[in-house]
Amino acid sequence: MNVANGGAPLVAYHGIVWSGGVANGELFRIAQLQLRRGEVTVLRGANGSGKTTLLKILAFLLRPPGMRAVVAGRALSWRRARARLRSRLVYVHQEPYLFDASVTDNVAYGLLRAGVAAKVRAARVAGVLEWGGLGRLAGRNAKRLSGGERQRVALARARALRPEIILLDEPVSAMDAASRARTVQLIGQLRAAGAGVVVASHEKLDGGFAVDKFLHLQDGRLSVSDSDPLAP
């Protein structure tokens, strides 16, 4: 599949085949998939169809045999592509892992690991805490937050790294209406800031952002559409 939405893709994946842990053959086979900055993609599929596995492959957290990645027009091995894109792609799990520490420390973690200078790190963390509506929770232990608050911490931690693509796995699952609305709004702001966003979700995502394309993972194949497969 090859869907253009202006500008060259950050990365194009070729030959994604995954059968790990599947008793009866392949979980899915995808000839080509591209990710672009500033583009919102929603990935649909039934439970067990492989949405989470695909997101982890796109984030270079899983390695399919034989997959090729093209970055800036150059075909790279999985290892080299992963190193090249390490700071440019961020995956946010459905149930984000948060440390037994303050919200501020959790948001700062990725920047600390990346060696960002203390003054720059502090300013960037303060900015994303405000962005996520987390200022009043800055000193709170992240383990004690509600589900919606935890997801906003994960989004703030991701945004602090300023990635070009953010991969979100079921970001509004099991949230109340207010938390869902706030999270969807933040996703829209990620897109407005120029990031590409891939959202894997089996739920409707009403309001907050426009979707450029929908991907539907079914029976091991990926199809593309400009309309939502969940629409009546």
N, C-alpha and C positions, 0 to 999 in steps of 0.2 A: 504494500500500500504506500502511496506517496501523495501526501496532501500538502499543498503549498498554501502558506498564509503570509506571503511577503517575506523577503529576506531569506538568507541561507539558514539552514538548521544549525543549531549548536552541535548536535550529534545525530547521526543516522545509524540505526542498528540494522544489520543484515543477517538473516538466517537464525532467528531466535527459535530454538527447539528445546522443549523442556519435558523430560519424562521422569525426573527424579521423584522417587516414592510413589509412582503411578503403577499399579499392578497390571493394568491392561493396555500398556502402550503410552503414547505421548499425552501429556496434559494439554499442550498447545504447540502449534507450528505457525510462525509469523515470518513472512518473507522479508518485510521491511517496515520500519517504523521510525519516524523523525520527531525530534523535539525542537521547538523554537522558543526563543525569548518572546515575552509579551503575548503568548498564546495560551488560552485556557482550554484544556482538554478534559472531558469527563469520561471516565472508563466505567462502563456498565458490565454486568455479568452476574449470574446466579452465584450463590455461595458454593464454593468448591470449583468454580470455573478457572481459577488461577489468577485473579486480579492482584492479590498481594504478592504472589510469586513474580508476576510480570513487573510490578513496581520495583521489587528488589533487584531484578535483572537490569532494569533501566538505570538504577542507582549504582550498579556494579557491586552489589552486595552478594549476588549469586552469579555463577559463571556457567553459562550454557556451552556445551561443547560445540566448537565450530563457529560461534557467533563472531561477526566482524563489526567493528565500529569505525565510522568515518567521522573525523573531527576536523573542522576547517578544511575540508576537501582532501584530507589525508587518511588513508586506511591504516588503522593501528591495531596491534594485538590487544586482547582484553586487558592485559596487565598495563600496557602503555596508555591505553585509553583511560583506564581507571585512575592512573596517576595524573594524567592531564586534566581530568574532570573532577578530581577529588573535592576541590573547594567550590566547584561550579554547579554541582548537583547535590541536593539535600533531600533525604527521605525522612518523612515524619510518620511514625508508626501509629496505628489506630489507638493503641494504648501506650503513649509515650513514656519512655523510661525517665523518671526524674530522680535525682539524687536526694538523699536525706540531708538537705541543706536548704538555704534560703532561695527564694525565687531569683534574687539577683545573682547568686552563685550559679544556679542552674542555667540562667540565660547567658552568663559570661563563660561557661565551660568551653564551648567550641572556640571562642576567640582566644582563650587562654592556651588551649592546645595548639592553636595556629600561630602562637607567638606574637599576637597583637600587643603593642605597647600599652602599658597600664593606663595612661591618660586617654588614649584613643579608645581603649576597651571600655573604660568607665563612661565616656561620653556616648558611645554607641549603645551600651546597655541601657543607659538612662533614656535614650531616645526610643528604643524599641519597647521598653516598659511602658512609656507614655502611650505609644502607638497601640499597644495591646490592652490598654486600660488596666494595667497591672501595678501602677505606682503605689497604690495603698497597700498592695500585697508584697512589696519588694522584700521586706524583712521576714515574711511568713515562711514557715517550712513548706516546701513545695509538695511534700507527701501528704499534707493535710488539706489540700485544696479540693474543691469540687471537680467533677469531670470536665465541665466547661472551662473552668479556670486552668486546669492542667493542660488542656488542649491549647489555650491561649499562650501559656508559658512555652509550650513546644513550638508554636508558630513564631513567637518572639525570638526564641533561641535560633530558629532557622533563619529568620530575617536578619538577625544580627550578623550572620556570616555573609550576607549580601550575595546569595547564590543567584545564578542565572536561571535555574530550573528548580522548582520545589515540587516534590512528589508526595501527595497526601493520601494516606490510606484511611478511608472511612472517617473523615475529620469531624462529622457531626453525629456519629452513631451514639444512640442512647442519651441524647441531650434534651433538655427541656426547650420550649419554644424560644425563650429569651436568649439562651446560650447558643442555640442554633443560628438565630438571626445575627448575633454578634460575630460568631465565627465566620459565617458566610460573608459578612461585610468585610472582615479582615482579609479573606481570600481575594475579594474584589480589589482591595487596596494593594495586594501583592502584585496583581496583574497591572494595575494602574502605575505602579512603580517600575514596570518594565520586565518583571520576572515572568518566565513561563511557568504555568501551574498545571499539573496533572492531578486530577482528583478521582480516586477510585471510590465509588459510592453506589449503594443499591437504593439510595433514597433520593427524592427530588430535592433540588437545591434552589429554592425559590428566592429570587431577588439577590441583590448584592453584586452580581457580575454577569457579564455576557459570556456565553460559551462559544468558542470558535468551532469546535467539532466534538462529536460524540464517538467513542469507540465502544464496540460491543463484542465481548469475548464470550463465545458460545460454541460448544462442541469442538473445542480446540482450534477455532479459527477466529480471526479478528476482522470485523467489518467496520467501516467508517460511515458516518452520516452527519448531516447538519441539523438533524432533528433528534430529540431524545427518545430512545426506545421505550422509556417509561410513560411517554405522553399517551393520553387516551386516543 
